[in-house]
Amino acid sequence: MLKGLIDYIRDGDEVIVTRLDQLGRSLKSILEAIEHIHRKGANLKTIDVSLNVSSDNPFSVAIINLCGIFAQLERDLIRSRNAEGREEAKAQGKPR
């Protein structure tokens, strides 16, 4: 679906996402998606933090990297908590 969007967008388009982490499952994939969007000449806007990012603004690039890092951290924490919960349930003999 994201690939289809990136293939479709044109120069001057604006891509709007609810959260930056919707662009990928890791920081690397998020940054790659943003790079593809910018190479196509489109801008990126996120709704959750009201971030409008253009490819030619160094401050925007820094903010995107920080947001991506925090999105990756959030995903990693969720995975870790889920794994801990599964292990605790397994230790107590509960089914998945």
Gaussian input, Z-matrix of N, CA and C with variables (Angstrom, degrees):
# hf/3-21g

backbone

0 1
 N
 C     1     B1
 C     2     B2     1     A1
 N     3     B3     2     A2     1     D1
 C     4     B4     3     A3     2     D2
 C     5     B5     4     A4     3     D3
 N     6     B6     5     A5     4     D4
 C     7     B7     6     A6     5     D5
 C     8     B8     7     A7     6     D6
 N     9     B9     8     A8     7     D7
 C    10    B10     9     A9     8     D8
 C    11    B11    10    A10     9     D9
 N    12    B12    11    A11    10    D10
 C    13    B13    12    A12    11    D11
 C    14    B14    13    A13    12    D12
 N    15    B15    14    A14    13    D13
 C    16    B16    15    A15    14    D14
 C    17    B17    16    A16    15    D15
 N    18    B18    17    A17    16    D16
 C    19    B19    18    A18    17    D17
 C    20    B20    19    A19    18    D18
 N    21    B21    20    A20    19    D19
 C    22    B22    21    A21    20    D20
 C    23    B23    22    A22    21    D21
 N    24    B24    23    A23    22    D22
 C    25    B25    24    A24    23    D23
 C    26    B26    25    A25    24    D24
 N    27    B27    26    A26    25    D25
 C    28    B28    27    A27    26    D26
 C    29    B29    28    A28    27    D27
 N    30    B30    29    A29    28    D28
 C    31    B31    30    A30    29    D29
 C    32    B32    31    A31    30    D30
 N    33    B33    32    A32    31    D31
 C    34    B34    33    A33    32    D32
 C    35    B35    34    A34    33    D33
 N    36    B36    35    A35    34    D34
 C    37    B37    36    A36    35    D35
 C    38    B38    37    A37    36    D36
 N    39    B39    38    A38    37    D37
 C    40    B40    39    A39    38    D38
 C    41    B41    40    A40    39    D39
 N    42    B42    41    A41    40    D40
 C    43    B43    42    A42    41    D41
 C    44    B44    43    A43    42    D42
 N    45    B45    44    A44    43    D43
 C    46    B46    45    A45    44    D44
 C    47    B47    46    A46    45    D45
 N    48    B48    47    A47    46    D46
 C    49    B49    48    A48    47    D47
 C    50    B50    49    A49    48    D48
 N    51    B51    50    A50    49    D49
 C    52    B52    51    A51    50    D50
 C    53    B53    52    A52    51    D51
 N    54    B54    53    A53    52    D52
 C    55    B55    54    A54    53    D53
 C    56    B56    55    A55    54    D54
 N    57    B57    56    A56    55    D55
 C    58    B58    57    A57    56    D56
 C    59    B59    58    A58    57    D57
 N    60    B60    59    A59    58    D58
 C    61    B61    60    A60    59    D59
 C    62    B62    61    A61    60    D60
 N    63    B63    62    A62    61    D61
 C    64    B64    63    A63    62    D62
 C    65    B65    64    A64    63    D63
 N    66    B66    65    A65    64    D64
 C    67    B67    66    A66    65    D65
 C    68    B68    67    A67    66    D66
 N    69    B69    68    A68    67    D67
 C    70    B70    69    A69    68    D68
 C    71    B71    70    A70    69    D69
 N    72    B72    71    A71    70    D70
 C    73    B73    72    A72    71    D71
 C    74    B74    73    A73    72    D72
 N    75    B75    74    A74    73    D73
 C    76    B76    75    A75    74    D74
 C    77    B77    76    A76    75    D75
 N    78    B78    77    A77    76    D76
 C    79    B79    78    A78    77    D77
 C    80    B80    79    A79    78    D78
 N    81    B81    80    A80    79    D79
 C    82    B82    81    A81    80    D80
 C    83    B83    82    A82    81    D81
 N    84    B84    83    A83    82    D82
 C    85    B85    84    A84    83    D83
 C    86    B86    85    A85    84    D84
 N    87    B87    86    A86    85    D85
 C    88    B88    87    A87    86    D86
 C    89    B89    88    A88    87    D87
 N    90    B90    89    A89    88    D88
 C    91    B91    90    A90    89    D89
 C    92    B92    91    A91    90    D90
 N    93    B93    92    A92    91    D91
 C    94    B94    93    A93    92    D92
 C    95    B95    94    A94    93    D93
 N    96    B96    95    A95    94    D94
 C    97    B97    96    A96    95    D95
 C    98    B98    97    A97    96    D96
 N    99    B99    98    A98    97    D97
 C   100   B100    99    A99    98    D98
 C   101   B101   100   A100    99    D99
 N   102   B102   101   A101   100   D100
 C   103   B103   102   A102   101   D101
 C   104   B104   103   A103   102   D102
 N   105   B105   104   A104   103   D103
 C   106   B106   105   A105   104   D104
 C   107   B107   106   A106   105   D105
 N   108   B108   107   A107   106   D106
 C   109   B109   108   A108   107   D107
 C   110   B110   109   A109   108   D108
 N   111   B111   110   A110   109   D109
 C   112   B112   111   A111   110   D110
 C   113   B113   112   A112   111   D111
 N   114   B114   113   A113   112   D112
 C   115   B115   114   A114   113   D113
 C   116   B116   115   A115   114   D114
 N   117   B117   116   A116   115   D115
 C   118   B118   117   A117   116   D116
 C   119   B119   118   A118   117   D117
 N   120   B120   119   A119   118   D118
 C   121   B121   120   A120   119   D119
 C   122   B122   121   A121   120   D120
 N   123   B123   122   A122   121   D121
 C   124   B124   123   A123   122   D122
 C   125   B125   124   A124   123   D123
 N   126   B126   125   A125   124   D124
 C   127   B127   126   A126   125   D125
 C   128   B128   127   A127   126   D126
 N   129   B129   128   A128   127   D127
 C   130   B130   129   A129   128   D128
 C   131   B131   130   A130   129   D129
 N   132   B132   131   A131   130   D130
 C   133   B133   132   A132   131   D131
 C   134   B134   133   A133   132   D132
 N   135   B135   134   A134   133   D133
 C   136   B136   135   A135   134   D134
 C   137   B137   136   A136   135   D135
 N   138   B138   137   A137   136   D136
 C   139   B139   138   A138   137   D137
 C   140   B140   139   A139   138   D138
 N   141   B141   140   A140   139   D139
 C   142   B142   141   A141   140   D140
 C   143   B143   142   A142   141   D141
 N   144   B144   143   A143   142   D142
 C   145   B145   144   A144   143   D143
 C   146   B146   145   A145   144   D144
 N   147   B147   146   A146   145   D145
 C   148   B148   147   A147   146   D146
 C   149   B149   148   A148   147   D147
 N   150   B150   149   A149   148   D148
 C   151   B151   150   A150   149   D149
 C   152   B152   151   A151   150   D150
 N   153   B153   152   A152   151   D151
 C   154   B154   153   A153   152   D152
 C   155   B155   154   A154   153   D153
 N   156   B156   155   A155   154   D154
 C   157   B157   156   A156   155   D155
 C   158   B158   157   A157   156   D156
 N   159   B159   158   A158   157   D157
 C   160   B160   159   A159   158   D158
 C   161   B161   160   A160   159   D159
 N   162   B162   161   A161   160   D160
 C   163   B163   162   A162   161   D161
 C   164   B164   163   A163   162   D162
 N   165   B165   164   A164   163   D163
 C   166   B166   165   A165   164   D164
 C   167   B167   166   A166   165   D165
 N   168   B168   167   A167   166   D166
 C   169   B169   168   A168   167   D167
 C   170   B170   169   A169   168   D168
 N   171   B171   170   A170   169   D169
 C   172   B172   171   A171   170   D170
 C   173   B173   172   A172   171   D171
 N   174   B174   173   A173   172   D172
 C   175   B175   174   A174   173   D173
 C   176   B176   175   A175   174   D174
 N   177   B177   176   A176   175   D175
 C   178   B178   177   A177   176   D176
 C   179   B179   178   A178   177   D177
 N   180   B180   179   A179   178   D178
 C   181   B181   180   A180   179   D179
 C   182   B182   181   A181   180   D180
 N   183   B183   182   A182   181   D181
 C   184   B184   183   A183   182   D182
 C   185   B185   184   A184   183   D183
 N   186   B186   185   A185   184   D184
 C   187   B187   186   A186   185   D185
 C   188   B188   187   A187   186   D186
 N   189   B189   188   A188   187   D187
 C   190   B190   189   A189   188   D188
 C   191   B191   190   A190   189   D189
 N   192   B192   191   A191   190   D190
 C   193   B193   192   A192   191   D191
 C   194   B194   193   A193   192   D192
 N   195   B195   194   A194   193   D193
 C   196   B196   195   A195   194   D194
 C   197   B197   196   A196   195   D195
 N   198   B198   197   A197   196   D196
 C   199   B199   198   A198   197   D197
 C   200   B200   199   A199   198   D198
 N   201   B201   200   A200   199   D199
 C   202   B202   201   A201   200   D200
 C   203   B203   202   A202   201   D201
 N   204   B204   203   A203   202   D202
 C   205   B205   204   A204   203   D203
 C   206   B206   205   A205   204   D204
 N   207   B207   206   A206   205   D205
 C   208   B208   207   A207   206   D206
 C   209   B209   208   A208   207   D207
 N   210   B210   209   A209   208   D208
 C   211   B211   210   A210   209   D209
 C   212   B212   211   A211   210   D210
 N   213   B213   212   A212   211   D211
 C   214   B214   213   A213   212   D212
 C   215   B215   214   A214   213   D213
 N   216   B216   215   A215   214   D214
 C   217   B217   216   A216   215   D215
 C   218   B218   217   A217   216   D216
 N   219   B219   218   A218   217   D217
 C   220   B220   219   A219   218   D218
 C   221   B221   220   A220   219   D219
 N   222   B222   221   A221   220   D220
 C   223   B223   222   A222   221   D221
 C   224   B224   223   A223   222   D222
 N   225   B225   224   A224   223   D223
 C   226   B226   225   A225   224   D224
 C   227   B227   226   A226   225   D225
 N   228   B228   227   A227   226   D226
 C   229   B229   228   A228   227   D227
 C   230   B230   229   A229   228   D228
 N   231   B231   230   A230   229   D229
 C   232   B232   231   A231   230   D230
 C   233   B233   232   A232   231   D231
 N   234   B234   233   A233   232   D232
 C   235   B235   234   A234   233   D233
 C   236   B236   235   A235   234   D234
 N   237   B237   236   A236   235   D235
 C   238   B238   237   A237   236   D236
 C   239   B239   238   A238   237   D237
 N   240   B240   239   A239   238   D238
 C   241   B241   240   A240   239   D239
 C   242   B242   241   A241   240   D240
 N   243   B243   242   A242   241   D241
 C   244   B244   243   A243   242   D242
 C   245   B245   244   A244   243   D243
 N   246   B246   245   A245   244   D244
 C   247   B247   246   A246   245   D245
 C   248   B248   247   A247   246   D246
 N   249   B249   248   A248   247   D247
 C   250   B250   249   A249   248   D248
 C   251   B251   250   A250   249   D249
 N   252   B252   251   A251   250   D250
 C   253   B253   252   A252   251   D251
 C   254   B254   253   A253   252   D252
 N   255   B255   254   A254   253   D253
 C   256   B256   255   A255   254   D254
 C   257   B257   256   A256   255   D255
 N   258   B258   257   A257   256   D256
 C   259   B259   258   A258   257   D257
 C   260   B260   259   A259   258   D258
 N   261   B261   260   A260   259   D259
 C   262   B262   261   A261   260   D260
 C   263   B263   262   A262   261   D261
 N   264   B264   263   A263   262   D262
 C   265   B265   264   A264   263   D263
 C   266   B266   265   A265   264   D264
 N   267   B267   266   A266   265   D265
 C   268   B268   267   A267   266   D266
 C   269   B269   268   A268   267   D267
 N   270   B270   269   A269   268   D268
 C   271   B271   270   A270   269   D269
 C   272   B272   271   A271   270   D270
 N   273   B273   272   A272   271   D271
 C   274   B274   273   A273   272   D272
 C   275   B275   274   A274   273   D273
 N   276   B276   275   A275   274   D274
 C   277   B277   276   A276   275   D275
 C   278   B278   277   A277   276   D276
 N   279   B279   278   A278   277   D277
 C   280   B280   279   A279   278   D278
 C   281   B281   280   A280   279   D279
 N   282   B282   281   A281   280   D280
 C   283   B283   282   A282   281   D281
 C   284   B284   283   A283   282   D282
 N   285   B285   284   A284   283   D283
 C   286   B286   285   A285   284   D284
 C   287   B287   286   A286   285   D285

   B1=1.4353
   B2=1.5319
   B3=1.3312
   B4=1.4633
   B5=1.5183
   B6=1.3338
   B7=1.4631
   B8=1.5251
   B9=1.3210
   B10=1.4568
   B11=1.5244
   B12=1.3204
   B13=1.4604
   B14=1.5219
   B15=1.3217
   B16=1.4640
   B17=1.5246
   B18=1.3257
   B19=1.4637
   B20=1.5323
   B21=1.3273
   B22=1.4587
   B23=1.5344
   B24=1.3354
   B25=1.4650
   B26=1.5202
   B27=1.3247
   B28=1.4628
   B29=1.5224
   B30=1.3033
   B31=1.4546
   B32=1.5300
   B33=1.3235
   B34=1.4630
   B35=1.5114
   B36=1.3425
   B37=1.4630
   B38=1.5240
   B39=1.3277
   B40=1.4640
   B41=1.5193
   B42=1.3213
   B43=1.4598
   B44=1.5207
   B45=1.3299
   B46=1.4554
   B47=1.5229
   B48=1.3351
   B49=1.4628
   B50=1.5240
   B51=1.3303
   B52=1.4600
   B53=1.5241
   B54=1.3335
   B55=1.4701
   B56=1.5196
   B57=1.3048
   B58=1.4578
   B59=1.5251
   B60=1.3326
   B61=1.4644
   B62=1.5258
   B63=1.3341
   B64=1.4607
   B65=1.5197
   B66=1.3334
   B67=1.4623
   B68=1.5226
   B69=1.3273
   B70=1.4546
   B71=1.5105
   B72=1.3247
   B73=1.4636
   B74=1.5193
   B75=1.3267
   B76=1.4631
   B77=1.5184
   B78=1.3138
   B79=1.4608
   B80=1.5188
   B81=1.3183
   B82=1.4623
   B83=1.5243
   B84=1.3243
   B85=1.4625
   B86=1.5265
   B87=1.3273
   B88=1.4605
   B89=1.5265
   B90=1.3262
   B91=1.4628
   B92=1.5279
   B93=1.3301
   B94=1.4678
   B95=1.5278
   B96=1.3255
   B97=1.4648
   B98=1.5285
   B99=1.3166
   B100=1.4668
   B101=1.5225
   B102=1.3171
   B103=1.4644
   B104=1.5331
   B105=1.3336
   B106=1.4661
   B107=1.5302
   B108=1.3220
   B109=1.4659
   B110=1.5243
   B111=1.3260
   B112=1.4614
   B113=1.5296
   B114=1.3267
   B115=1.4676
   B116=1.5249
   B117=1.3252
   B118=1.4601
   B119=1.5297
   B120=1.3364
   B121=1.4606
   B122=1.5144
   B123=1.3280
   B124=1.4630
   B125=1.5205
   B126=1.3112
   B127=1.4633
   B128=1.5177
   B129=1.3166
   B130=1.4575
   B131=1.5158
   B132=1.3291
   B133=1.4570
   B134=1.5185
   B135=1.3339
   B136=1.4615
   B137=1.5211
   B138=1.3187
   B139=1.4572
   B140=1.5259
   B141=1.3311
   B142=1.4661
   B143=1.5256
   B144=1.3111
   B145=1.4637
   B146=1.5239
   B147=1.3245
   B148=1.4628
   B149=1.5231
   B150=1.3082
   B151=1.4574
   B152=1.5166
   B153=1.3167
   B154=1.4587
   B155=1.5163
   B156=1.3133
   B157=1.4522
   B158=1.5187
   B159=1.3097
   B160=1.4615
   B161=1.5148
   B162=1.3156
   B163=1.4613
   B164=1.5200
   B165=1.3200
   B166=1.4619
   B167=1.5225
   B168=1.3130
   B169=1.4519
   B170=1.5310
   B171=1.3473
   B172=1.4637
   B173=1.5273
   B174=1.3204
   B175=1.4597
   B176=1.5306
   B177=1.3311
   B178=1.4592
   B179=1.5220
   B180=1.3138
   B181=1.4707
   B182=1.5276
   B183=1.3270
   B184=1.4704
   B185=1.5312
   B186=1.3206
   B187=1.4634
   B188=1.5283
   B189=1.3172
   B190=1.4776
   B191=1.5192
   B192=1.3143
   B193=1.4658
   B194=1.5245
   B195=1.3216
   B196=1.4644
   B197=1.5301
   B198=1.3207
   B199=1.4656
   B200=1.5253
   B201=1.3208
   B202=1.4553
   B203=1.5126
   B204=1.3182
   B205=1.4656
   B206=1.5265
   B207=1.3326
   B208=1.4609
   B209=1.5260
   B210=1.3151
   B211=1.4630
   B212=1.5236
   B213=1.3329
   B214=1.4633
   B215=1.5285
   B216=1.3236
   B217=1.4580
   B218=1.5270
   B219=1.3275
   B220=1.4602
   B221=1.5278
   B222=1.3230
   B223=1.4719
   B224=1.5255
   B225=1.3342
   B226=1.4636
   B227=1.5265
   B228=1.3252
   B229=1.4662
   B230=1.5236
   B231=1.3157
   B232=1.4662
   B233=1.5200
   B234=1.3303
   B235=1.4727
   B236=1.5249
   B237=1.3231
   B238=1.4623
   B239=1.5284
   B240=1.3148
   B241=1.4715
   B242=1.5260
   B243=1.3166
   B244=1.4666
   B245=1.5213
   B246=1.3230
   B247=1.4622
   B248=1.5285
   B249=1.3261
   B250=1.4657
   B251=1.5256
   B252=1.3281
   B253=1.4639
   B254=1.5126
   B255=1.3366
   B256=1.4677
   B257=1.5250
   B258=1.3188
   B259=1.4710
   B260=1.5317
   B261=1.3387
   B262=1.4619
   B263=1.5265
   B264=1.3206
   B265=1.4689
   B266=1.5248
   B267=1.3276
   B268=1.4664
   B269=1.5240
   B270=1.3371
   B271=1.4640
   B272=1.5227
   B273=1.3364
   B274=1.4653
   B275=1.5346
   B276=1.3265
   B277=1.4561
   B278=1.5168
   B279=1.3205
   B280=1.4622
   B281=1.5244
   B282=1.3340
   B283=1.4715
   B284=1.5270
   B285=1.3061
   B286=1.4647
   B287=1.4598
   A1=111.00
   A2=118.05
   A3=121.10
   A4=110.57
   A5=116.38
   A6=119.84
   A7=110.62
   A8=116.40
   A9=120.80
   A10=111.60
   A11=116.30
   A12=120.59
   A13=110.48
   A14=116.47
   A15=120.53
   A16=110.49
   A17=117.28
   A18=120.32
   A19=110.96
   A20=117.26
   A21=122.29
   A22=113.66
   A23=118.29
   A24=119.77
   A25=111.73
   A26=113.75
   A27=121.84
   A28=109.94
   A29=115.21
   A30=122.03
   A31=109.56
   A32=115.90
   A33=120.97
   A34=114.23
   A35=118.53
   A36=121.17
   A37=109.97
   A38=115.65
   A39=121.60
   A40=107.85
   A41=116.03
   A42=122.12
   A43=106.99
   A44=116.30
   A45=121.44
   A46=108.50
   A47=116.16
   A48=121.85
   A49=108.72
   A50=115.52
   A51=118.56
   A52=111.14
   A53=115.54
   A54=120.90
   A55=108.49
   A56=115.86
   A57=121.21
   A58=111.96
   A59=117.29
   A60=119.30
   A61=112.82
   A62=117.70
   A63=120.61
   A64=111.69
   A65=116.98
   A66=121.22
   A67=113.14
   A68=118.18
   A69=119.10
   A70=112.47
   A71=114.62
   A72=120.74
   A73=112.61
   A74=116.60
   A75=120.81
   A76=108.57
   A77=115.95
   A78=119.93
   A79=110.36
   A80=115.97
   A81=120.18
   A82=111.29
   A83=117.62
   A84=119.95
   A85=111.73
   A86=117.94
   A87=121.54
   A88=109.70
   A89=116.26
   A90=120.15
   A91=111.43
   A92=117.10
   A93=120.16
   A94=110.95
   A95=117.36
   A96=120.96
   A97=110.17
   A98=116.49
   A99=120.53
   A100=110.11
   A101=116.76
   A102=120.96
   A103=110.57
   A104=117.35
   A105=121.03
   A106=110.67
   A107=115.94
   A108=120.56
   A109=110.29
   A110=116.32
   A111=120.05
   A112=111.73
   A113=117.30
   A114=120.02
   A115=111.97
   A116=116.16
   A117=120.44
   A118=111.46
   A119=117.43
   A120=121.58
   A121=114.22
   A122=117.20
   A123=121.41
   A124=110.74
   A125=115.52
   A126=122.05
   A127=109.27
   A128=115.73
   A129=121.89
   A130=109.12
   A131=116.16
   A132=121.21
   A133=108.13
   A134=115.92
   A135=120.27
   A136=108.14
   A137=116.21
   A138=121.33
   A139=111.77
   A140=117.33
   A141=120.02
   A142=113.99
   A143=118.26
   A144=119.96
   A145=111.44
   A146=115.94
   A147=121.90
   A148=110.94
   A149=115.45
   A150=122.58
   A151=109.21
   A152=116.16
   A153=121.62
   A154=106.60
   A155=116.25
   A156=120.25
   A157=110.93
   A158=114.93
   A159=119.52
   A160=108.37
   A161=116.27
   A162=119.98
   A163=113.22
   A164=118.31
   A165=119.99
   A166=114.10
   A167=117.46
   A168=121.10
   A169=110.13
   A170=119.21
   A171=120.97
   A172=113.31
   A173=117.63
   A174=120.44
   A175=110.25
   A176=116.85
   A177=120.91
   A178=111.16
   A179=116.85
   A180=120.78
   A181=109.92
   A182=116.84
   A183=120.68
   A184=110.69
   A185=117.15
   A186=121.13
   A187=110.69
   A188=116.88
   A189=120.25
   A190=110.19
   A191=116.76
   A192=119.64
   A193=110.89
   A194=117.58
   A195=120.21
   A196=111.24
   A197=116.80
   A198=120.09
   A199=110.78
   A200=116.54
   A201=120.55
   A202=112.36
   A203=116.02
   A204=120.36
   A205=110.32
   A206=116.67
   A207=119.58
   A208=111.88
   A209=117.78
   A210=120.61
   A211=110.03
   A212=116.85
   A213=121.11
   A214=110.50
   A215=117.18
   A216=121.29
   A217=110.38
   A218=116.70
   A219=120.85
   A220=110.39
   A221=117.34
   A222=120.51
   A223=111.44
   A224=116.87
   A225=120.48
   A226=111.38
   A227=117.05
   A228=120.35
   A229=111.11
   A230=117.22
   A231=120.71
   A232=110.22
   A233=116.45
   A234=119.97
   A235=111.17
   A236=115.75
   A237=120.83
   A238=110.87
   A239=116.62
   A240=120.22
   A241=111.10
   A242=116.87
   A243=119.81
   A244=111.12
   A245=116.80
   A246=120.84
   A247=110.52
   A248=116.82
   A249=120.37
   A250=110.75
   A251=116.61
   A252=120.54
   A253=112.33
   A254=116.36
   A255=119.62
   A256=111.32
   A257=116.57
   A258=120.35
   A259=111.01
   A260=116.20
   A261=120.13
   A262=110.57
   A263=116.99
   A264=120.35
   A265=111.11
   A266=115.86
   A267=120.51
   A268=110.11
   A269=116.47
   A270=121.29
   A271=111.40
   A272=116.32
   A273=120.34
   A274=111.75
   A275=116.46
   A276=121.54
   A277=114.46
   A278=117.24
   A279=121.01
   A280=109.88
   A281=116.00
   A282=117.66
   A283=110.65
   A284=116.09
   A285=120.90
   A286=108.64
   D1=-47.09
   D2=178.14
   D3=-63.80
   D4=-40.53
   D5=178.21
   D6=-60.55
   D7=-41.80
   D8=177.67
   D9=-61.35
   D10=-40.82
   D11=177.69
   D12=-63.23
   D13=-47.60
   D14=-178.28
   D15=-63.99
   D16=-37.67
   D17=177.28
   D18=-65.43
   D19=-33.57
   D20=-174.26
   D21=-81.18
   D22=-35.22
   D23=-172.06
   D24=-62.57
   D25=152.13
   D26=-177.94
   D27=-123.70
   D28=165.72
   D29=177.67
   D30=-54.57
   D31=128.51
   D32=178.82
   D33=93.60
   D34=-10.11
   D35=178.01
   D36=-69.24
   D37=162.82
   D38=175.05
   D39=-123.84
   D40=123.32
   D41=177.90
   D42=-96.46
   D43=124.89
   D44=-178.56
   D45=-115.90
   D46=126.38
   D47=177.28
   D48=-124.36
   D49=152.18
   D50=179.40
   D51=-68.87
   D52=-43.78
   D53=178.48
   D54=-140.12
   D55=149.38
   D56=-178.36
   D57=-61.09
   D58=-33.43
   D59=-178.14
   D60=-70.17
   D61=-5.92
   D62=175.87
   D63=-74.43
   D64=-9.84
   D65=-179.20
   D66=-86.96
   D67=-6.91
   D68=-179.70
   D69=178.91
   D70=171.22
   D71=-178.00
   D72=-97.43
   D73=-7.17
   D74=178.48
   D75=-144.52
   D76=165.06
   D77=178.31
   D78=-57.89
   D79=-42.03
   D80=-179.71
   D81=-60.16
   D82=-46.68
   D83=-178.37
   D84=-68.86
   D85=-33.76
   D86=176.49
   D87=-64.13
   D88=-47.95
   D89=-178.92
   D90=-65.45
   D91=-36.37
   D92=176.90
   D93=-64.95
   D94=-41.79
   D95=178.93
   D96=-62.89
   D97=-43.06
   D98=178.92
   D99=-62.75
   D100=-42.34
   D101=179.31
   D102=-62.02
   D103=-42.42
   D104=178.49
   D105=-62.88
   D106=-42.86
   D107=179.27
   D108=-60.95
   D109=-44.56
   D110=-179.34
   D111=-68.43
   D112=-37.61
   D113=178.06
   D114=-62.19
   D115=-30.18
   D116=178.01
   D117=-78.79
   D118=-4.23
   D119=177.80
   D120=87.39
   D121=14.69
   D122=-179.37
   D123=-99.24
   D124=158.21
   D125=173.76
   D126=-100.32
   D127=159.41
   D128=-179.49
   D129=-120.99
   D130=134.55
   D131=177.88
   D132=-131.60
   D133=133.92
   D134=175.68
   D135=-109.06
   D136=142.10
   D137=-176.77
   D138=-83.51
   D139=-39.28
   D140=-172.52
   D141=-63.36
   D142=-33.63
   D143=179.87
   D144=-119.28
   D145=15.34
   D146=-179.98
   D147=46.11
   D148=57.05
   D149=-177.11
   D150=-109.42
   D151=122.06
   D152=175.97
   D153=-113.10
   D154=115.71
   D155=-170.15
   D156=-116.32
   D157=122.64
   D158=173.60
   D159=-106.18
   D160=156.46
   D161=-174.82
   D162=-75.65
   D163=-15.48
   D164=-174.41
   D165=-101.53
   D166=8.62
   D167=-177.19
   D168=-108.34
   D169=111.78
   D170=-178.12
   D171=-59.09
   D172=-35.60
   D173=178.65
   D174=-64.23
   D175=-42.09
   D176=178.77
   D177=-62.73
   D178=-40.23
   D179=178.43
   D180=-61.52
   D181=-42.55
   D182=178.77
   D183=-64.09
   D184=-43.47
   D185=179.73
   D186=-63.45
   D187=-41.32
   D188=177.86
   D189=-60.07
   D190=-44.30
   D191=179.88
   D192=-62.49
   D193=-42.11
   D194=178.51
   D195=-64.79
   D196=-44.84
   D197=178.51
   D198=-61.79
   D199=-40.01
   D200=177.91
   D201=-63.44
   D202=-39.90
   D203=178.39
   D204=-63.05
   D205=-43.87
   D206=179.90
   D207=-69.54
   D208=-34.45
   D209=175.86
   D210=-63.67
   D211=-42.94
   D212=178.07
   D213=-64.33
   D214=-41.80
   D215=178.20
   D216=-60.39
   D217=-44.74
   D218=179.80
   D219=-60.66
   D220=-45.60
   D221=178.15
   D222=-60.79
   D223=-43.98
   D224=-179.43
   D225=-63.93
   D226=-39.97
   D227=178.43
   D228=-65.09
   D229=-40.87
   D230=178.62
   D231=-63.62
   D232=-45.16
   D233=177.92
   D234=-59.53
   D235=-43.59
   D236=-179.03
   D237=-63.35
   D238=-45.27
   D239=179.44
   D240=-64.33
   D241=-39.95
   D242=178.20
   D243=-63.37
   D244=-42.67
   D245=178.99
   D246=-63.60
   D247=-42.31
   D248=178.31
   D249=-62.53
   D250=-41.79
   D251=178.81
   D252=-63.83
   D253=-40.75
   D254=177.17
   D255=-64.09
   D256=-42.51
   D257=179.97
   D258=-64.41
   D259=-40.73
   D260=179.10
   D261=-65.51
   D262=-42.75
   D263=178.24
   D264=-64.55
   D265=-39.24
   D266=179.04
   D267=-63.82
   D268=-42.30
   D269=179.76
   D270=-63.94
   D271=-29.50
   D272=179.62
   D273=-89.67
   D274=2.47
   D275=177.81
   D276=77.09
   D277=16.91
   D278=179.41
   D279=-84.18
   D280=145.51
   D281=175.91
   D282=-70.18
   D283=160.84
   D284=-179.91
   D285=-54.83

